[in-house]
């Protein structure tokens, strides 16, 4: 099963900025153990554009969809045999990247 692991940062209490070497090593381990599908970090929320084309005309808005102190900072997609394995990896990921993570199965 595949899991989306969202990395959540907090503007009022951000994670450490020196975590890239540890994250890279963790990613190499994920690849070696067959869990890796995809991962990527995101630009700051100031770079976001919201697009709403549900009406007669598309509306483009600068900034994030929701104003919040917490925001999506990056994602992993993992292939794991079950939720227990995904949660174990997520606990390691949270420690390594110094941020909260959210785990959600793909349907």
N, C-alpha and C positions, 0 to 999 in steps of 0.2 A: 504494500500500500504506500502511496505517496502522501507526504505531509508538507504543508506550507508552514515554515517557521519564520514568523515575523519578528524582527528586532525592533524593540520599542525604546526610544530615547526620551528623555525628559528635559525640557528647557530649563526647569527650575533646579534640577539635580542631574546634570548630564553625566554620562559614563566617561571613563578615562579616554583620552585621545591617543594614548600610546599603545593601543591594543593590537595594531595591525600585524606585528610579527607573530603573536600568539594565535590570532585568528587564521593567519596563513598556515601555520603548523596544524591547527585543528582541521582546516579544510583539506590539507594533504592527507591527514588521517582518514577523513570521511571518504576521500577518493579511494585510498588504499583498501579500505574495508567495504567498499561497495555501496555506501549510503548516499553518496553525492549524486545529485541530479543537476542542480543549478544553484547559484548564489550571486548576490550582487548588493552593493551598497547604493543608497539613494542620495542625491543632492539635498541640500537643506530645503526646508519647506518654502523659503522665499523664492525658490526656482520653480515652484509648482504652478500649473495652469489647470483650472477646472473647466471642462467642456460640457455644456448641457445643450443637447440638440433634440430635446423632447418636444419642443414647440415648433412654431413655423420657421424659426431661424435659430441657428446655433449661437449660443452665448458663451463667450470666453471670459473667464475671471482670473485675475492674478491671485496667487496665494493658495494655501491649502483648502481643501473642501470644508474642513472643520477647524475652527480656531480652538486649539487645545494646548496645554503644556506638554502633553505626550504626543509623539508623532512616530510614524513609521520611518525607521532609519535604514532598513535593509531587509533582505529576505534570503532564506535558504529554501530549497526544495530537496527533500530527502526521500529515499526509498528505504523503508524499514519494514520488517516482517509484522510488526504490531505496534500498538500505541505505547506499550511499556518501553520498548526499545527507543522509540522516538522521544519519549519523555526523559529517559536517561540521557540521551544525547543532548536534549534541550537544556537539561540542568547543567551539563558541561559547557554548552554554548553560552548560557547566561553568565556563568562565571568567567569564561574566557573573554567575552566581549564587554563585560561589565555593564550589561543592560538587561532589562526584562526581555523575555521572548514569549511569544504566543504560538502554540502548536495547534494546527487545524488540519484534519484529514481532507484530502481531495475526494470528492464524490464521483 
